[in-house]
């Protein structure tokens, strides 16, 4: 899966959850071991993306982490609040 496909997947999952889908942004930070995606949403929507006890965030990460990404690096998703 390419970077663009991963971005599309994350946005497809997150945008229906939030009240302000136009404020969803996704940045990529490359490290030696990870492709780290930094997800930013409107401050009103942070709770919706994280969910009670982090259940929604955990489910989103489970989907994203299960995808085979191109190359040896692993994917990490960070929700920026």
Beta strands, then each sheet from edge to edge (+ up, - down):
strand 1: 25-30
strand 2: 34-40
strand 3: 74-80
sheet 1: 1+ 2- 3-
end
